[in-house]
Amino acid sequence: MRSRRRPDAFTRRAKSQGFPARSVFKLEEIDRRTRLLRAGQRVLDLGAAPGSWTLYAAGRVGAKGCVVAIDRTEIRGAMPAQVAVVTADATTLDTAALLALGISDGPPAPYDVVLSDMAPSTTGARDVDQARSFALFESALSIALAVLRPGGAFVGKIFQGPDFPLARKLVRAAFREERLIRPEGTRSESYEIFVIGLGRLEPADSPPTGEPTV
């Protein structure tokens, strides 16, 4: 039987601040380094359970913003009024449904930011896990490109491996700037990294040129 991992400093700090998981500090660092989240934004959080990213984003966008949190697993615990929680597989929802989520009145609206901390159930076979991670990353990016406003941003987690360069290429083709961040809170044994797209291009725009920004 696998022994339970002892809570580390990040885990203890997250609990003390009212967040269900240490992953909140990954988003906090990404936000700090990219100026990702601002008051009044509309945010889509994919693979949101257990809800740490959702809670952090809700605090950043404030009462005039909106965070739509989607996960196949039920997200438990109280959420602020500006959060809409949906228990579903985001990849099965069409664009119209995604754009309408979290809106009680008025027309559907695009998102300013799409977040994805989605990860596959791991098998221990690195090549298999990386391929599954890339498939989830592709799905999240496809959703982001369908629902983001021009100028919007995307954050997607991926396990590094053979498909990693393609993931970066896909982001560079659709955003003005591509960034890579491996947050300090990432466990030492993990090979996850976050690919970030800033400044969603209009579909007719030419993709940016030059070397990616790391």
N, C-alpha and C positions, 0 to 999 in steps of 0.2 A: 504494500500500500504506500502511495506517495505521501510523504510527511507534509503537514500543513506549513506554509510559508509564514514565518514570523512577521508581524507588522513592522515595516521599516519607518524611518522618520517621515517620509512622504505620506504613508498611510495614516500614521498617527496625526499628522498635521491636518490632513483632509478631514478626518473624523472630527477633530476639534473645531473645525470651521463649518461643520454641518454638511459636508459633501460625502456621498456614499463611496467614492473611490478616489484613489491617488491620481488617476488620469486627469483630474482637473488641472493639475499643475503643468501638464503638457500643453493644454490649450492656453493656460495663462501665459506661458512663455512664448508660444506662437503669437498670441495676441500682442504681447508687449513688443516683440521684435518686428512685427509687420503692421502694427496699428490696424488690426483686422476688424475689431468690433467697436461700434459707436452707438450712441443713443438714437433711438427711433428706427433702427434697422429691422428688417424682416429676415429671419434666419431659419434655415432648414437643417436639422440635426439628424443625420442618418445613422442608424445603429446606436441609438441614444442611451439604451439601458446600461448601467443602472440610473443614469440621470445627472452625473457630475458635470458633463459638458453643458447640458441643458440649463442647469442651475447657474453656472458661471455666465453663459451667454445671456440669460434672462437678466442677470444683474447688470450686465454691460449695456444692453439695449434699453433697459428701463421700462417704465410703465407705458410709454408711447410706442415701444417696439413690440415685436412678436417673435416668439420662437416656436417652431413646429417640430416636435420630437417624435421620431418614428422608430419603432423597433418591433420585431416579432415577439420579443419577450415583454411582458407587462412591466411598465415602469411604476414602481410603488413609491409612496411618499408624497408629501404635499409639494405642490408647485405654485409659483406665483401666477397671478391672474393673466399675465401676458404670455403664458405657455399653453399650447395646445398639444396634448399627448395622443398619439395614434398608435394602437397596437395592430401592426400590419407589416407585411413584407413590402418595403418601398419599391422594389423592382416590379411589383405587380400592379402598381398604381399608374394610371396614365397621366400625362402632363396636365390636363385640365383639372383632374382631381387633386394633384399636388399643388397647383396654383391656388386652388380654392380653400385649402386647409387653413384653419385658423382665422378665417374671415367670417364674421357673423353677419355682416351686411356689406353691400357694395360688390363690385366686380372682382374676379380673381386678380391676383397681383404677383409679379415676379419677386424673387428673393434677392437680397443684397449679398448674402453669404450662404454657402452650402458647406456643411461640415460632415466629414465621414471618419469615424473612428472604428469602422467595421473591420472585423478580423474573422477568419475562418476558424472552425474547430480544428485544432492542430492534431496531426497524426504522428509527429516525431520524424517524419521523412521530409527533410527540408525542401527538396524539389517539389514535392506534392503540395506542401503548405504554401510555398511561394506562388505556385501556379494558381491556387485557390484564392490567395490574397490578391493577386493581380486581377482575377476575374471580378472580385468584389470592388476593387479600385476602378476598373473599367465601368462597372455598373453605376457606381457613385458619380464618376465623371460624366457619364452619359446623362444622368439625371440633372446634374448641375448645369450642363450646357443647354438643357431643355428649359430650365426654370429660372436661371440667373438673368438679371438685368444686365445690359451693357455696362461695363465698369465693375461688375460684381466680382466676388472672390470665392475660391474653392480651397478647401483643405482636405486632403485624402491620405489615409494611412496605407502603407504597403510594406510587405516584407521584401527586403532586397534579394535579388537573384537575377536570373537571365532576362526576365521581363522588365526589370527596373528601368533600363534605358528607354524602352518603348513607352513606359508610363510617363517619363519626363518629356519625351517628344510630343506626346499627345497633349500634355498641358501647355508646352511652349507654343503649340500651334493654335491654341484657343485663347491665350491670355497675353497681356503685354509683358508680364514678368513672371518668371518661374523661380521659386525658392525651394531649398531643401533645409529642413530643420529636424535634427534629432534632439529632442528636449532633454534637459538634464535629468528629468524624472524617469527617463526610459531605463528599464532594468539592464544591467550590464550584459546579461546573456541574450538579450533580445536583438533581433536584426531588423526591427521595424524602423521606419523613417516616415516623415510626413512630406509629401509633395504639395506645394502651395502655388496656386495660380492667382495672380493679382491683376485686376483690370481686364475683365472679360471683354474680348473683342467682338465687334459686330460680325455676324456671319460673313459679310462681304469683305471684311478687312483682310489685308495680307498678314500672314503670321509674322511675328518678330524674327529678326535674324540675330546672329552673334552667339556667343557662348552662353550657356545657362549660368544663372547666378546661384552660387552655393552659399 
